[in-house]
Amino acid sequence: MTNPTGRRVTANLSLTLDGRYNGPGGPSDFGAFAPYVTTEVARDHMTRIWEGATTALLGRLNAEGFMGYWPSVADDENADPRDRGYAKWLVDTDKVVLSTTLTQAPWERTRVVSAPATDVVTELKSTGEGDILVNSSASIIKPLLSADLLDRLYLMIFPEIAGGGQRLFDDGLPATKWTLSHQHTGELGEMAMVYDRAR
């Protein structure tokens, strides 16, 4: 499969040791994640994920949560500079939100698309430049993993077993090989890892 623009498709997600991106309480259960998301390692990792990206690809729920929170951080002079950097990037970058329910984009520099994630990514890769970052949206990451369309995974692994909740890596994914290109472990045992698809 040729890629005339050379655009990479990257994705970031935080996981527990048992591979879950939320806890047993459902999609908003992030109790196991809370102690780690503001560590030095996590904040440095957050900077890493957006630095080369020019497009943010989001599911509707994440888009609503992110755009309800991060714009105020961009304007907060007392916020951590890394948080402000990410917040400003998210506000200013081109955003594509996958949704079957939104009819118009409630945010600037955003377009809403009702189409399969694989089709949207294929279209995005055909024009422009810079990474396409699937921003913490497992509902988009999963079909892209199934279609082997991800080039890089930014993972934060937190040293807790949730014991329930949704997993990122479901049975039935195609077998793929990845190269560890960055790893950093924090004082609490949290690990930031960057994996590149070995093609």
C-alpha positions as CSV (number, residue, x, y, z in Angstrom):
1,M,0.0,0.0,0.0
2,T,1.6,3.2,-1.1
3,N,1.5,6.4,1.0
4,P,2.2,9.3,-1.3
5,T,2.2,11.9,1.5
6,G,4.2,9.9,4.0
7,R,1.7,10.8,6.7
8,R,1.9,8.5,9.8
9,V,-1.2,7.4,11.7
10,T,-0.4,7.5,15.4
11,A,-2.6,6.7,18.5
12,N,-2.2,7.3,22.2
13,L,-4.0,5.5,25.0
14,S,-3.4,4.8,28.7
15,L,-3.8,1.2,29.9
16,T,-3.7,-0.7,33.2
17,L,-1.5,-3.7,33.5
18,D,-4.4,-6.0,32.5
19,G,-4.7,-4.0,29.3
20,R,-7.9,-2.0,30.1
21,Y,-8.5,1.7,29.1
22,N,-11.2,2.1,31.7
23,G,-12.2,0.4,34.9
24,P,-15.1,-2.0,35.8
25,G,-17.4,1.0,36.4
26,G,-17.6,1.7,32.7
27,P,-16.4,4.3,30.2
28,S,-16.0,7.1,32.8
29,D,-14.2,4.9,35.4
30,F,-10.6,6.2,35.5
31,G,-9.9,5.6,39.2
32,A,-6.9,3.4,38.5
33,F,-5.5,6.1,36.2
34,A,-5.8,9.2,38.4
35,P,-2.6,8.9,40.4
36,Y,-0.4,8.8,37.2
37,V,-1.8,11.2,34.7
38,T,0.0,14.3,36.1
39,T,3.4,12.7,36.7
40,E,6.5,14.0,35.0
41,V,6.7,11.0,32.8
42,A,3.0,11.3,31.7
43,R,3.3,15.0,31.0
44,D,6.5,14.5,28.9
45,H,4.7,11.7,27.1
46,M,1.8,14.0,26.3
47,T,4.1,16.4,24.7
48,R,5.7,13.6,22.6
49,I,2.4,12.5,21.2
50,W,1.4,15.9,19.6
51,E,4.7,17.4,18.5
52,G,4.6,15.9,15.0
53,A,0.9,15.8,14.6
54,T,-1.2,18.2,12.4
55,T,-4.5,16.5,12.6
56,A,-6.4,15.2,15.7
57,L,-8.9,12.3,15.0
58,L,-11.4,11.9,17.8
59,G,-14.6,10.1,18.7
60,R,-17.6,12.3,19.7
61,L,-17.4,11.5,23.5
62,N,-13.7,12.3,23.7
63,A,-14.1,15.4,21.6
64,E,-16.8,16.7,23.9
65,G,-14.8,15.9,27.0
66,F,-11.5,17.3,25.6
67,M,-13.0,20.5,24.2
68,G,-14.9,21.1,27.4
69,Y,-11.7,21.0,29.4
70,W,-8.5,21.8,27.5
71,P,-9.3,25.3,26.0
72,S,-9.4,26.7,29.6
73,V,-6.0,25.1,30.2
74,A,-4.6,26.9,27.1
75,D,-5.5,30.2,28.7
76,D,-4.3,29.3,32.2
77,E,-0.9,31.0,32.8
78,N,-0.5,28.9,36.0
79,A,-0.9,25.6,34.3
80,D,2.0,23.3,33.7
81,P,3.7,24.4,30.4
82,R,3.4,20.9,29.0
83,D,-0.4,20.9,29.7
84,R,-0.7,24.4,28.0
85,G,1.3,23.2,25.0
86,Y,-1.0,20.3,24.4
87,A,-4.1,22.4,25.1
88,K,-3.0,25.0,22.6
89,W,-2.2,22.4,20.0
90,L,-5.6,20.8,20.4
91,V,-7.4,24.1,20.1
92,D,-5.4,25.2,17.1
93,T,-5.0,22.0,15.1
94,D,-7.3,20.5,12.5
95,K,-9.8,18.2,14.2
96,V,-11.9,15.4,12.6
97,V,-14.6,14.0,14.8
98,L,-16.2,10.7,13.9
99,S,-19.9,10.8,14.9
100,T,-23.2,9.6,13.6
101,T,-25.2,12.0,15.9
102,L,-23.5,15.4,15.6
103,T,-24.7,17.3,12.6
104,Q,-22.3,20.3,12.8
105,A,-19.0,20.9,14.5
106,P,-19.4,22.8,17.8
107,W,-15.6,23.8,17.8
108,E,-13.4,25.8,15.5
109,R,-11.1,24.0,13.0
110,T,-13.3,20.9,13.3
111,R,-15.2,18.8,10.8
112,V,-17.7,16.1,11.7
113,V,-17.6,12.9,9.6
114,S,-20.0,10.0,9.7
115,A,-18.0,7.3,8.1
116,P,-15.9,4.2,9.1
117,A,-12.6,5.1,10.7
118,T,-10.6,3.2,8.1
119,D,-12.1,5.2,5.3
120,V,-11.5,8.5,7.1
121,V,-7.9,7.6,7.8
122,T,-7.3,6.5,4.2
123,E,-8.7,9.8,3.0
124,L,-6.6,11.9,5.5
125,K,-3.4,10.1,4.5
126,S,-3.9,11.0,0.8
127,T,-3.4,14.8,1.4
128,G,-1.5,17.1,3.7
129,E,1.4,16.4,5.9
130,G,2.2,15.7,9.5
131,D,1.0,12.9,11.7
132,I,-2.6,12.0,12.1
133,L,-3.1,11.5,15.9
134,V,-6.0,9.3,17.1
135,N,-6.3,11.0,20.4
136,S,-7.3,8.5,23.2
137,S,-10.3,7.3,21.3
138,A,-10.4,3.5,21.6
139,S,-13.5,3.3,19.4
140,I,-11.3,4.5,16.5
141,I,-8.0,2.8,17.5
142,K,-9.6,-0.6,17.5
143,P,-10.8,-0.7,13.9
144,L,-7.5,0.8,12.8
145,L,-5.6,-2.0,14.6
146,S,-7.9,-4.5,12.9
147,A,-7.1,-3.0,9.5
148,D,-3.4,-2.6,10.3
149,L,-3.5,1.1,9.6
150,L,-1.6,2.3,12.7
151,D,2.0,3.3,12.3
152,R,2.8,4.2,15.9
153,L,1.4,3.5,19.3
154,Y,2.0,5.9,22.3
155,L,1.1,3.9,25.4
156,M,1.1,4.8,29.0
157,I,1.0,1.7,31.2
158,F,-0.1,2.2,34.8
159,P,0.9,-0.4,37.5
160,E,-2.6,-1.4,38.5
161,I,-4.8,-4.3,37.6
162,A,-8.3,-3.0,37.1
163,G,-10.0,-6.4,37.1
164,G,-12.7,-5.2,34.7
165,G,-13.4,-2.7,32.0
166,Q,-12.8,-2.5,28.3
167,R,-9.6,-3.9,26.7
168,L,-7.7,-2.4,23.8
169,F,-6.4,-5.6,22.3
170,D,-9.3,-7.8,21.6
171,D,-9.0,-11.4,20.3
172,G,-9.0,-11.7,16.5
173,L,-6.6,-8.9,15.7
174,P,-4.1,-9.5,12.9
175,A,-0.7,-10.6,14.0
176,T,1.7,-7.6,13.8
177,K,5.2,-6.8,14.9
178,W,6.2,-3.6,16.6
179,T,9.5,-2.0,17.5
180,L,10.0,-0.2,20.9
181,S,11.4,3.2,20.0
182,H,11.1,5.0,23.4
183,Q,10.6,3.9,27.0
184,H,10.6,5.9,30.2
185,T,9.6,4.7,33.6
186,G,8.4,7.0,36.4
187,E,8.8,7.0,40.1
188,L,5.3,5.5,40.6
189,G,6.1,2.6,38.2
190,E,4.2,4.2,35.3
191,M,5.7,3.5,31.9
192,A,5.6,5.7,28.8
193,M,6.3,3.6,25.7
194,V,6.4,4.4,22.0
195,Y,6.0,1.5,19.6
196,D,6.5,1.7,15.8
197,R,4.9,-0.7,13.4
198,A,7.6,-2.9,11.8
199,R,6.5,-3.2,8.2
